[in-house]
Amino acid sequence: MELQDELYERVVIICSQGDDLVNSFDLDNAIQMYLKALDLVPEPKHNWEASTWIYIALGDTCYMNKDYNASKDFLFNAINCPDGIENPFIMLRLGETLYELGDVNKAKDYLLRAYILEGYSIFENEEEKYFDVIKSEI
């Protein structure tokens, strides 16, 4: 489902502000902006396309902030939103997050899914250790 135009515009503006904060490495405030945007999305949040990319932004920013537990939670929420299960970036970042949490076997599942959906190119800008987890499987 898509948000009404006016609400969608408000969410986009707030997320843009969050993106600007990420770009200036103000990750804590970026997370707050994304949470503010998510609060505008009606319940149930998992029904809305906007929730997919807001949860991705939250998961990615928490990952960059080394808050891997929060990252994992947001990324699992993203999977359950429209088109989330087919999104290779969610699979990649979730695999990396699980790796950092020490759950290498589960990380392998998601990293393999990212590879299947996107190929090696999704790993090109990532640390080699993540691709190494699945290298023997492909």
C-alpha positions in Angstrom: 0.0 0.0 0.0 1.1 3.5 -0.7 0.8 6.5 1.6 -1.4 9.5 0.6 0.6 12.1 -1.2 0.8 14.7 1.6 1.9 12.1 4.1 4.3 10.6 1.7 5.9 14.0 1.1 6.3 14.5 4.8 8.0 11.1 5.3 10.3 11.8 2.3 11.4 15.2 3.7 12.1 13.7 7.1 14.0 10.8 5.6 16.0 13.2 3.5 17.0 15.0 6.6 18.0 11.7 8.1 20.1 10.9 5.0 21.8 14.3 5.3 22.7 13.5 8.9 24.1 10.1 7.9 26.2 11.8 5.3 27.6 14.1 8.0 28.2 11.1 10.3 25.6 12.2 12.8 24.2 8.7 13.1 22.3 9.1 16.4 20.3 12.1 15.1 19.8 10.3 11.8 18.2 7.4 13.6 15.9 9.8 15.4 14.8 11.3 12.1 14.1 7.9 10.6 12.1 6.9 13.7 10.2 10.1 13.4 9.3 9.3 9.8 8.3 5.7 10.8 6.0 7.1 13.4 4.1 8.9 10.6 3.4 5.6 8.9 0.0 4.1 9.9 -0.4 0.8 11.6 0.2 -1.9 10.7 3.5 -0.6 9.5 4.4 -3.7 7.6 1.7 -3.1 5.1 3.3 0.1 3.7 5.9 0.4 1.0 7.4 3.4 2.8 8.1 1.2 5.8 10.4 -1.0 3.7 12.8 1.8 3.0 12.5 3.4 6.4 13.4 0.1 8.1 16.3 -0.3 5.7 17.6 3.2 6.5 17.3 2.4 10.3 18.9 -1.0 10.0 21.8 0.4 7.8 22.4 3.4 10.1 22.4 1.2 13.2 24.8 -1.1 11.5 27.1 1.8 10.7 26.7 2.9 14.4 27.7 -0.6 15.5 24.4 -1.2 17.2 24.0 -4.6 15.6 21.1 -5.8 17.8 19.0 -2.8 16.7 20.2 -3.2 13.1 19.1 -6.8 13.1 15.6 -5.9 14.5 15.0 -3.2 11.9 16.2 -5.4 9.0 14.0 -8.3 10.0 11.1 -5.8 10.1 12.1 -4.6 6.6 12.0 -8.2 5.3 8.4 -8.4 6.4 7.4 -5.2 4.5 6.4 -5.0 0.8 9.2 -6.4 -1.5 11.5 -6.9 1.5 12.1 -10.5 1.0 13.3 -9.8 -2.5 15.7 -7.0 -1.6 19.3 -8.0 -1.9 20.6 -5.1 0.2 18.4 -6.2 3.2 19.8 -9.7 2.8 23.4 -8.4 2.6 23.2 -6.0 5.6 21.3 -8.5 7.7 24.0 -11.1 6.9 26.7 -8.7 7.9 24.8 -7.8 11.1 24.4 -11.4 12.1 28.1 -12.0 11.3 29.0 -9.1 13.7 26.7 -10.6 16.3 28.6 -13.9 16.1 25.9 -15.9 14.3 28.0 -16.9 11.3 25.7 -19.8 10.3 22.6 -17.6 10.1 24.7 -14.9 8.5 25.7 -17.3 5.8 22.1 -17.9 4.8 21.4 -14.2 4.3 24.7 -13.5 2.6 24.0 -16.3 0.2 20.5 -14.9 -0.5 22.1 -11.5 -1.3 24.5 -13.2 -3.7 21.7 -15.2 -5.4 19.6 -12.0 -5.8 22.4 -9.7 -7.0 25.6 -11.6 -7.7 29.1 -10.7 -6.5 28.6 -7.0 -7.3 26.7 -6.5 -4.1 29.8 -7.4 -2.2 32.2 -5.1 -4.1 32.1 -2.3 -1.6 31.9 -4.5 1.5 34.7 -6.0 3.7 36.0 -9.2 2.2 35.3 -11.2 5.4 31.6 -11.2 4.5 32.1 -12.7 1.0 34.5 -15.2 2.6 31.7 -16.6 4.6 29.9 -17.8 1.5 32.8 -18.4 -0.9 32.9 -22.1 -0.4 29.2 -22.4 -1.0 29.1 -20.9 -4.5 
